[in-house]
């Protein structure tokens, strides 16, 4: 511990004795605004997120890509999301730790321009991947008849490519210096988007790259849960009581399919909410307080934003049985289930993709009474499924 303190003191002394971007900007007084304890805490958090983020996202990518049962559109978008988080942890967090240690950007002008390009690009790719996941769930539940047409392997690849190309193309004018520029921001000793000729794309990027995807996600999830709620209400309206005698492997299997789909949809909603809770404070602080009057708040908001890159694997493991099984198979190399017994047998064929999911959603939402206004035996399965 003493050696670490001595290293930090020597780093501070070297900064004050050598020329740097910060000193060239003539803004050494800004160092007084950031308490040393706060920046040390930020550095420790940054290193912690690097370790857990790289391991968690890399393990998730390997586990999901090697699991044959999870080879579907949703998994492809989840892997895209994990890739964006992995790049954020490997490309953006190490330089961030460096600048908080040195209270300065010491990695040169070229990296100072590339750092915000990858920072905002990876964040946008993460959010657009979440948007693609949400639209996938929306089509599966609300427009299941078109699911197989839309989510073919070729189209899925094009969707993922669009998410990444669109994310970084938004930043291309700034990288070229046409609309704003990437450079050093002395008050926060960071490299970010700066005004050029009095113009900055920050508000445009905030609206198109953050607010618009968030709006799509919120509307899509609202439609999803409204459809599920309406489906259950229709079943309850036409059926006064549940047919207790309905049982058997087909019904139990379909019940498990529906549970897996709803749980996966809820998990994706929680991932989006966690992303929103992590990044929204930083977005608000950057927009409302550009002059860094409260540096500690800026640091804490930044820590929350970094954390979003490493919490998704925890959510996957905690909320989804199939993802847990994929993790176990990756580490153990065996085809055993994480959950045994009855749950193991009922979920053996569960999938979040096209064929089974489409059949399941057709049975759930194509509910209709017979001519007498009663539910026939064929629709009793729907009644049981919607009581979940």
N, C-alpha and C positions, 0 to 999 in steps of 0.2 A: 504493500500500500504506500509506504514511504517512497519507494522508487518511482511509483506512478506519479506521485505528487511532484517529485523532483523533475520528472520528465516534462510535466505540464508547465512548471515554472520556467524550465529552460526553453520550452517552446515559445512561451510568452516573451521571454527576453530576446530570443532570436528574431521574433516578429518586430519588436521595437527597434532592433539594431539594423535590420536589413530592409531594403526597399521592397515594396509589395504593391499589389493592386490597391489595397486599402489606403496605403500612405499616399499613393499617386492621386487618389481621389480626394485627399486632404480631409479625411473624415475619421481620424483616430479617436475623436471624442465620442464616437458612437459606441466604442468598446465599453464605456462607462454605463451604458444603458442596459447591458446584459449582465446580470449577476453571474459570477463564475460558477456558483453552485448549480444554477439552472442549466448552463451550457454543459457542465459535466454530466448532469443527469440526462440531458438530451443525448450526449455521446454514448452513455451506457445503454440507453434504450435503443439507440440506433444499432449498436453492435449486437444487442440481444435479438433485435428484429432481423438482422442479417442472417444470423445463425438459424433461427427457427423458421424464417421465411424461405431460405434456400432449401433447407432440409424438407420442410413440410410441403412446399409446392413441387419440388422435384420428386418426392415420394408419391405424391398424388398423381402427377403426370405418368409416372411409370406404372403405378397400380391400375389406373383406369385404362391406359392404353393396352395393357396386357390382359385385361379381363374381357373374355369373349362375350359374356352376358351383357356387358355394359357398352357394347359397340353400337351406339345410336346417336342421333343428332344432339340430344341434350349433353351427352358425355363429350362430344366433340367441342361444343361451346364451353363446357366446363374446363377442358384442357386448354383451350384458348385463354380463358380467364386466368388459369394457373400459370400459363406461360408469361402473360403480362406481369403478374405479380412476381414471378421469378426474375424477370429482367429488371424490374424495379428494385428488387433486393440486391442484385448483383451489379447493376450499373449506377443506380442513383444513391443508394444508402451509403456505400463506402465514401464517396466524395462528401456526402453530407456530414458524416462523422468527422472527416478531416477538417472541414471548415468550422465545426463547433469546437474542436480541439484547439485550432490555431486562431480562432476569431478572425478568419481571413480566408480568401480563396488562394491557394498556393499551387494549383495544378495547371496554371497557364491559361492563356486567352482562348486557345482553340477548344479546350475542354469546357471552358466557361460558356461557350456558345452551344456546345453539344449537350451539356448537362440539362438545361431546361427543355431542350428539344425532346430528349428521351423521357424526361420527367413527365411533362404534360402529355406526350404521346402515349406512354404506358398507362397513365391514368385514364386517358380517353379510350384506349383499347380495352381496358378492364371494364369500363362502364358500357361500352358498346357490346362487349361479349355478354354482359348481364342483360342488356336489352335484347340480344338475340336469343338468350335462354328464355326470357319472359315471353317473347313472341312465339317461340316454339311451344311453350306450355299453353299459350292462348289458342293457337291453332289446334293443338291436340284436343283440348277440352271443348272449345266453342265451334270449331270448324273441322272436326275429325275426318269428314269425308274427303277433304283435300290434303290431308296430312301426308299420305304416301306420294302424292304428286309433287308437293313442295319440297319435302325433305328427302330428296335423293342424294346419294353420295356426291355427285358432281355439284349440285346446288349448294350443299352444305359447305363444300370447299370454297365455293365462290362467296358465300355469305361471310365466312371467316376471313377470307382475303379482303373483302370489302371493309370489314371492321378495322383491320389493321391499316389498310391503305388510306381510308378516310381519316383515321385518327392522326396520322402523321402528315397527310396532305394539308390539313388545316393549319399546320405550323410551318409549312414550306415558305409562305411569303415572309414570315417573320425571320426564318433562318436566312433567307436571301436579303434581308434588310429592306424589303419593299414596304411592309406594313409593320412598323415597330422594329425592334431588334432584340436579340439576346445579348445580354451583357451583365456587368457587375453592378450590383445594387448595394451601395455602401452601408446604409442603415442596418441591413440584415446580413451583411457580409456574405451574400449569396449571389448566384448567377440566375437571372430570371428574365422576364419580358420587360423591356424598357420602351419608353416613348421615343419616337424618332420623328422629327419635324412636327412635334406636337400631336402625333397620332399614335394610338396604341390599340392592338386587337383584343385586349383583355376582356372587355365587356362582350364583344362578339363571340369570343371563344367560350366565355362563361355561359352564354345563352345557348349557342348551338352545340357545344361540346359537353355541357353539363345539364342545364335546365331542360332542354328538349328531350334528351334520352330519359331523364328522370320522369318527365311528364308521360312519355310513352309507357314506361314501366308501371307507373301508378295507375294509369287508365287500364292497361292490360290486366293487371292483377285485380282491379275492381270488377272488370267484366268476367274474369275467371270465377271469382268467388260469388258473384251475383248469379252466374249460371248454375253453379253447384247448389247454391241456396234455393234457387228457383226449382231445380230438379227435385230436391228433397221435398219441397212444398207440394209439388205436383203429385208425388207419390203418396204423401200423407193425405192429400185431399181426395184421392180416388180410392184409397185403401184405409179403412178404419182401424185395422189391426194388422200386425205382422203375422204372416203364416209361419207359425212356429215349427210346422212339420217340414219345412224346406231345409234340406241338408244334403250332404253328399260331397264327394271330391270336386265335381265341376263348380258347384256354387261356392265352396270354400276357396277354390283356386281363384275364381273371379273376385271374390271378396278381398283376397290378398292382393290381387292386381290393383284394385281400386285404392286400397290403403297405401300401396307403394306410390301410386301416382300422386295422390293427395299429399303424402308426406314429402315427396320430392318437390312438389310445387311450393309447399310451405317452407321447405329448406331454402329454396332459391329466393323466396320473398325475404327470409331472414338475412340472407347474404346481402341482398340489396339494401335492406334497412341498416345493416352494420356498415356497409360502405358509405351510406348517406350520413350516418352518425359520425363516422370517422372524418370524412372530407368536408362536410358542410361547415363546421366551425372554421376551418382554414380558409375556405372560400369567402365566408362572411368577413372574417378578420382582414383578409387581404383587400377586400373591396372597400370596407368601411374605415379602415385605419391604416393608410399607407405610410404614415409618418412614424410609425413604431413608437407610440407614446407609452404603450404597455408591453414591453418586450417579453415578459414572462408569459403573457397570454398567447403571444405569437408562437413561442416555443412549445407550449402545451398543445396548441392547435396543430402544430407540425407533428408532434409525437403521435397524436391521434391519427393523422393522415398516414404516417408510416405504418402504424399498427394494422391498417386495413390489408396490407400486403401479406400478412402472415396468419390472420385469424380464420381464413376460409377453410384450410385443412382441418382445423379444430371443429368447425361447424359440420363439415362433411362426416367426420368420424363420430360426432355426438348424435347426429340426427338421422343418418341414413344407414340402414342395415347392410345394403348391398355394397356401399362404399367401404364400410368396415370390413366386410368379407374380402374385398379387393385388396385392402391393406394387409390383411392376414395372409392371403395367398401369396402376396409379393414377398413377405418376410419369411414365411414358413415353407413356401414352395409346395404346399399340399392342397388338395381340393376338399378341404374340410370346411364346414360352416362355422361362422363365429357364434351363431346362436343355434343350439341344438334342439332336439325334441320336436314338439308340434310345430313351432314357428319355422323350424328348418324345413320340414316337409311341405308346409303350405306355401312357402315363398320360393321354392326351387326353380320355378319357371317364370318368376316375375321379371318383367322387362319394362324399360321406360321408353321404348321406341315405337316402331310403326305397327306391326301386325297385331300383337296382343293388345297394345294400348288402344288401337283403333276399334277392335272388337269390343273391348271393355266399355269404351266411351259410347259406342253405338248402343249397347244394351242399357247404359245408364240414362242417356238423353233421348233415345227413341221410345220413350215410355208412352203408351197409349192404352186406354180402357177399351173393352169390347163394346158391342152394340148396346148391352144392357147397363152400361156404365160401371161394370165391375172389372176387376183385374183378373185376367185369366192366369192359368198355371204358368204359362211361359213368362209372364211378367212378374211373377213372384220373386224371381231372382233379383230383379231390379229393386224390389221393395226391400229385400234384405240388405243389398249393397248400399242403399241410400240411408240406411239406419246407422251406418258406421260413423 
